[in-house]
Amino acid sequence: MARITVRVQPRASSNEVVGYKADGALRVRVTAPPAEGAANEAVIRLLADALGVPKSAVTVVRGGTARLKLVEIAGVDEVGIRTRALQARRR
């Protein structure tokens, strides 16, 4: 199980993993608006798909109403997350 910091851009033109920022946060874009948890759900779906884990393995631990979130992912270590996220970015 690993925890990563994710920087979210809601209301983007597409759902995508952008890559890592200099501060170590994974940057993602989602088309969903930041209302009623829609962006959080979109982030969970995007990360689960990009990392090859079930949606139930991805949890927003902190930052539910903020752009900067702490996300916990079960079944993958931090190195695996970084590798898979960068591979998803290249697709």
Secondary structure, DSSP 4 states (H G I P E B T S, - for coil): -EEEEEEEE-S-SS-EEEEE-TTSPEEEE-SS-SSTTHHHHHHHHHHHHHHT--GGGEEEEE-TTSSEEEEEETT--HHHHHHHHHHHHH-
